[in-house]
Amino acid sequence: MLKPYILLVDDEQPFVETMQKRLTKRGLQVAAALSGEDALEVLKKHRNLDVVILDVKMPGLDGIQTLQEIKKMLPLVEVIMLTGHATVESAVEGMKLGAFDYLMKPCAIEELLEKVNQATESKRKHEEKIREAAVRNALTGFHD
């Protein structure tokens, strides 16, 4: 399986830089954004992203608003919400809006990697089903 291509979105720059280094060391391709608005710009340019790791609490576009925009733009991209104790309700709301899962901050890198791998697998399975359906439609279209 191709290594997951992820976007890390958090307004805390030291956190983003540390996580980016740790995830890159483990072979992941990692893009980063320091706001919801930046995240949407990155997604416009990198439409092949698998997973977005998204902080719930950010100034400007918060995690929930950003999640909604991501799902409108790229419905198959999986989103893992990162949350502190005070924002668990928001993370649960995010799940209702299509987030793959959520993790409490700070989270263990192994736990995050496991979620990223699960989310990547889920996204790629959806893409494969869509490709298969498109092929089936193309093939049955020839026999009408």
MARKOL-5010 format. One line per field, with one value per residue: chain; x, y, z of N, C-alpha, C in turn; residue in three letters; residue number from 1. Coordinates in steps of 0.2 Angstrom, whole numbers. Each point is the difference from the previous one (the first is absolute). Layout:
// residues N
chaine: [A/...]
n_u: [X/...]
n_v: [Y/...]
n_w: [Z/...]
ca_u: [X/...]
ca_v: [Y/...]
ca_w: [Z/...]
c_u: [X/...]
c_v: [Y/...]
c_w: [Z/...]
residu: [ala/...]
num: [NUM/...]
***
This chain:
// residues 144
chaine: [A/A/A/A/A/A/A/A/A/A/A/A/A/A/A/A/A/A/A/A/A/A/A/A/A/A/A/A/A/A/A/A/A/A/A/A/A/A/A/A/A/A/A/A/A/A/A/A/A/A/A/A/A/A/A/A/A/A/A/A/A/A/A/A/A/A/A/A/A/A/A/A/A/A/A/A/A/A/A/A/A/A/A/A/A/A/A/A/A/A/A/A/A/A/A/A/A/A/A/A/A/A/A/A/A/A/A/A/A/A/A/A/A/A/A/A/A/A/A/A/A/A/A/A/A/A/A/A/A/A/A/A/A/A/A/A/A/A/A/A/A/A/A/A]
n_u: [4/-1/5/-3/-4/2/-5/5/-5/4/-3/2/4/2/-6/-2/5/-1/-7/1/5/-4/-5/4/2/-7/3/-3/-4/3/-6/1/-5/1/-5/-7/1/6/-4/-5/5/2/-6/-1/6/-2/-4/6/-1/2/4/-5/6/-6/3/-4/5/-2/4/-5/1/-4/2/-6/1/6/-2/-5/4/4/-6/-1/7/2/-6/4/3/4/-4/6/-5/4/-1/-1/1/1/2/-1/-5/4/4/-4/-1/7/-1/-5/5/2/2/6/4/1/5/2/1/6/1/0/6/1/-3/4/5/-2/-2/6/3/-4/1/6/0/-4/4/5/-3/-2/6/2/-5/2/6/-1/-4/5/4/-4/-1/7/1/-4/3/5/-4/-2]
n_v: [-6/5/4/0/4/3/3/4/1/5/4/-6/5/1/-1/4/4/-1/0/5/1/-1/3/5/0/-1/4/4/2/6/3/7/2/7/0/1/7/0/-4/4/5/-3/-1/6/0/-3/-2/-2/5/-4/4/3/3/1/6/-2/2/4/6/5/-4/-2/-5/1/7/-1/-5/4/5/-3/-2/7/2/-4/-2/-2/6/-4/1/0/1/5/-2/5/0/6/-4/-5/4/5/-4/-1/7/0/-5/4/5/-6/2/-2/4/0/4/-2/7/-1/-2/-6/1/-5/3/6/-3/-3/6/3/-6/0/6/-1/-6/3/5/-4/-3/5/2/-6/1/6/-2/-5/4/4/-5/-2/7/1/-6/2/5/-4/-2/7]
n_w: [0/-4/2/5/-3/5/2/3/4/2/4/4/-3/6/2/-4/2/6/-1/-4/4/5/-4/-2/6/1/-5/4/-5/2/-1/1/5/1/-5/1/0/3/4/-1/1/5/3/-2/3/6/-6/0/5/5/4/4/4/3/3/5/5/-5/0/-2/-6/4/4/3/-1/2/5/1/0/4/4/-1/2/5/-2/-4/1/3/5/3/5/1/6/4/6/-1/-5/5/3/-1/3/5/1/0/4/3/-1/2/6/-2/4/6/2/7/1/1/-6/1/-2/4/5/-1/0/5/3/-1/2/6/1/-1/3/5/0/0/5/3/-1/3/5/0/0/4/3/-1/2/5/2/-1/4/5/-1/-1/5/1]
ca_u: [-4/3/0/-5/1/-4/0/-1/-3/0/2/6/5/5/-3/0/7/2/-4/2/6/-1/-4/4/5/-3/-2/-6/1/-3/-1/-2/-4/-1/-6/-4/0/6/-1/-4/4/5/-5/-1/6/2/-6/2/0/-4/-3/2/0/-2/-1/-7/0/4/-3/-2/-4/1/0/-6/-1/5/-2/-6/3/4/-4/-4/5/2/-4/3/6/-2/2/1/0/4/-3/2/-6/-5/-3/-2/-6/1/3/-6/-4/4/-1/-6/1/4/7/1/1/4/5/1/7/5/-1/6/2/-2/-8/-2/2/-5/-6/2/0/-7/-3/3/-3/-7/-1/2/-5/-5/2/0/-7/-2/4/-4/-7/1/2/-6/-4/3/0/-7/-2/1/-4/-7]
ca_v: [6/6/3/6/7/3/7/1/7/2/7/0/-2/-5/-7/-2/-2/-6/-6/-1/-3/-7/-4/-1/-5/-7/-1/3/6/4/7/3/7/2/2/-4/3/-3/-7/0/2/-6/-5/2/-2/-7/-3/-7/-2/-6/1/7/-1/6/2/3/6/4/6/0/-6/-5/-7/-2/3/-2/-7/1/2/-6/-5/3/0/-7/-4/-7/1/-2/6/-2/6/0/4/0/-3/5/1/-7/0/2/-6/-4/3/-1/-7/0/3/-4/-1/-7/-2/5/-2/5/3/-3/-7/-4/0/-7/0/4/-4/-6/3/3/-6/-3/6/0/-6/2/5/-3/-5/4/2/-6/-2/5/-2/-6/2/4/-5/-4/4/0/-6/-2/5/-2/-6/2]
ca_w: [0/0/7/1/-1/5/1/7/0/7/1/4/-4/3/0/-7/-2/4/-3/-7/0/3/-5/-6/2/0/-7/-3/-3/4/-2/6/-1/6/1/-4/-7/-3/-2/-6/-6/-1/-4/-7/-4/1/1/1/7/2/7/3/7/1/6/1/2/-3/-2/-7/-1/5/-3/-3/-6/-4/-2/-5/-6/-3/-3/-6/-5/-1/4/1/4/7/5/7/4/6/5/7/4/0/-6/-2/-3/-7/-4/-1/-6/-6/-2/-3/-6/-5/2/1/7/4/5/5/0/-5/-2/-1/-7/-3/-1/-6/-6/-1/-3/-7/-5/-1/-4/-7/-3/-1/-6/-6/-2/-3/-7/-4/-2/-5/-6/-2/-2/-6/-5/-1/-4/-6/-4/-1/-4/-7/-2/-1]
c_u: [4/0/-6/3/-4/1/-1/-2/-1/3/7/6/5/-3/0/7/2/-3/2/7/-1/-3/4/6/-2/-3/-6/1/-5/0/-3/-3/-1/-7/-5/0/6/-1/-4/4/5/-4/-1/6/2/-6/1/1/-4/-4/2/-1/-2/-2/-7/0/5/-3/-2/-5/2/0/-6/-2/5/-2/-6/3/4/-4/-4/5/2/-3/4/6/-3/3/0/0/5/-4/3/-7/-6/-4/-2/-7/1/3/-6/-4/3/-1/-7/0/4/8/1/0/2/4/1/7/2/-1/7/1/-3/-8/-2/2/-5/-7/1/-1/-7/-4/2/-3/-7/-1/2/-5/-6/2/0/-7/-3/3/-4/-6/1/1/-6/-5/2/-2/-8/-3/1/-5/-7/-3]
c_v: [6/3/6/7/4/8/1/7/2/7/1/-2/-5/-7/-2/-2/-6/-6/-1/-3/-8/-4/-1/-5/-7/-1/3/6/5/7/3/6/2/3/-4/3/-3/-7/0/1/-6/-6/2/-2/-7/-4/-8/-2/-5/2/7/-2/8/2/3/8/5/7/0/-6/-5/-7/-2/3/-2/-7/1/2/-6/-5/2/-1/-7/-5/-7/1/-1/6/-3/7/-1/5/0/-2/5/0/-7/1/2/-6/-5/3/-1/-7/0/3/-3/-1/-8/-2/6/-2/6/2/-1/-7/-4/-1/-7/0/4/-4/-5/3/2/-6/-2/5/-1/-6/1/4/-4/-6/4/2/-6/-2/5/-1/-6/1/4/-5/-4/4/1/-6/-2/6/-2/-6/2/0]
c_w: [0/7/0/-2/4/1/8/1/8/0/4/-4/3/-1/-8/-3/3/-3/-7/0/2/-5/-6/1/-1/-7/-3/-4/4/-2/7/-2/8/2/-5/-7/-4/-2/-6/-6/-2/-4/-7/-4/0/1/1/7/2/7/2/7/2/7/1/1/-3/-1/-7/-1/5/-3/-3/-6/-6/-3/-5/-7/-4/-3/-6/-6/-3/5/3/5/8/5/7/4/6/5/7/4/0/-7/-3/-4/-8/-4/-2/-6/-6/-3/-4/-7/-5/2/1/7/4/5/4/-1/8/-1/-1/-8/-3/-1/-6/-6/-2/-3/-7/-5/-1/-5/-7/-3/-2/-7/-6/-2/-4/-7/-5/-2/-5/-7/-3/-3/-7/-6/-2/-5/-7/-5/-2/-5/-8/-2/-1/-7]
residu: [met/leu/lys/pro/tyr/ile/leu/leu/val/asp/asp/glu/gln/pro/phe/val/glu/thr/met/gln/lys/arg/leu/thr/lys/arg/gly/leu/gln/val/ala/ala/ala/leu/ser/gly/glu/asp/ala/leu/glu/val/leu/lys/lys/his/arg/asn/leu/asp/val/val/ile/leu/asp/val/lys/met/pro/gly/leu/asp/gly/ile/gln/thr/leu/gln/glu/ile/lys/lys/met/leu/pro/leu/val/glu/val/ile/met/leu/thr/gly/his/ala/thr/val/glu/ser/ala/val/glu/gly/met/lys/leu/gly/ala/phe/asp/tyr/leu/met/lys/pro/cys/ala/ile/glu/glu/leu/leu/glu/lys/val/asn/gln/ala/thr/glu/ser/lys/arg/lys/his/glu/glu/lys/ile/arg/glu/ala/ala/val/arg/asn/ala/leu/thr/gly/phe/his/asp]
num: [1/2/3/4/5/6/7/8/9/10/11/12/13/14/15/16/17/18/19/20/21/22/23/24/25/26/27/28/29/30/31/32/33/34/35/36/37/38/39/40/41/42/43/44/45/46/47/48/49/50/51/52/53/54/55/56/57/58/59/60/61/62/63/64/65/66/67/68/69/70/71/72/73/74/75/76/77/78/79/80/81/82/83/84/85/86/87/88/89/90/91/92/93/94/95/96/97/98/99/100/101/102/103/104/105/106/107/108/109/110/111/112/113/114/115/116/117/118/119/120/121/122/123/124/125/126/127/128/129/130/131/132/133/134/135/136/137/138/139/140/141/142/143/144]
***
